[in-house]
Amino acid sequence: MKEKNKETRHALMLKAKERGIKNFRVLNKNELMHVLAEGITQQEIDALVAGAVTRWKSGWGSKKKKSKAKS
């Protein structure tokens, strides 16, 4: 049976902000839990955040321009 996590994404984002983690807004809930875990190194945090930022940026401008609106 899956263990249910009672912390919301918002609460995790506040903790990440307090710890000074950059770009915490683009992390999903699982990534936030991982970067806030005890024993994680700064290099691991940076790698996770960099991956999330890359994923976030890939969502911008990847679609073809929309056709002009009909007059």
C-alpha positions as CSV (number, residue, x, y, z in Angstrom):
1,M,0.0,0.0,0.0
2,K,1.3,3.4,-0.9
3,E,2.2,5.7,1.9
4,K,0.3,9.0,1.6
5,N,2.4,12.2,1.9
6,K,0.5,14.8,3.9
7,E,2.7,17.8,2.9
8,T,1.4,19.9,0.0
9,R,3.4,21.2,-2.9
10,H,2.9,24.7,-1.5
11,A,4.4,23.8,1.9
12,L,7.4,22.1,0.2
13,M,7.9,25.2,-2.0
14,L,8.0,27.4,1.1
15,K,10.6,25.1,2.7
16,A,12.7,25.2,-0.5
17,K,12.5,29.0,-0.5
18,E,13.7,29.1,3.1
19,R,16.7,26.9,2.3
20,G,17.6,29.2,-0.6
21,I,17.0,26.7,-3.4
22,K,16.9,28.6,-6.7
23,N,14.1,28.0,-9.3
24,F,12.1,26.0,-6.8
25,R,8.8,27.0,-8.6
26,V,9.6,24.7,-11.6
27,L,10.1,21.6,-9.4
28,N,7.3,19.1,-9.1
29,K,6.3,17.6,-5.8
30,N,8.6,14.6,-6.0
31,E,11.6,16.7,-7.0
32,L,10.8,19.1,-4.1
33,M,10.7,16.2,-1.6
34,H,14.0,14.9,-3.0
35,V,15.9,18.3,-2.8
36,L,14.6,18.8,0.8
37,A,15.6,15.3,1.9
38,E,18.4,15.0,4.5
39,G,21.8,14.0,3.2
40,I,21.5,15.3,-0.3
41,T,24.5,17.2,-1.6
42,Q,24.4,20.6,-3.3
43,Q,25.6,19.1,-6.5
44,E,22.6,16.7,-6.5
45,I,20.3,19.6,-5.9
46,D,21.8,21.7,-8.7
47,A,21.5,18.8,-11.1
48,L,17.8,18.2,-10.2
49,V,17.0,21.9,-10.6
50,A,18.9,22.2,-13.9
51,G,16.9,19.2,-15.3
52,A,13.6,20.8,-14.1
53,V,14.6,24.2,-15.7
54,T,15.5,22.5,-19.0
55,R,12.1,20.7,-18.9
56,W,10.3,23.9,-18.2
57,K,12.1,25.9,-20.9
58,S,11.4,23.2,-23.5
59,G,7.7,23.9,-23.1
60,W,8.1,27.5,-24.4
61,G,8.1,28.1,-28.1
62,S,8.1,24.5,-29.1
63,K,4.8,24.6,-31.0
64,K,4.5,26.2,-34.4
65,K,3.1,29.7,-34.5
66,K,-0.7,29.8,-34.3
67,S,-2.5,30.7,-37.4
68,K,-3.9,34.2,-37.7
69,A,-7.2,34.8,-36.2
70,K,-10.1,34.9,-38.6
71,S,-11.4,38.3,-39.4
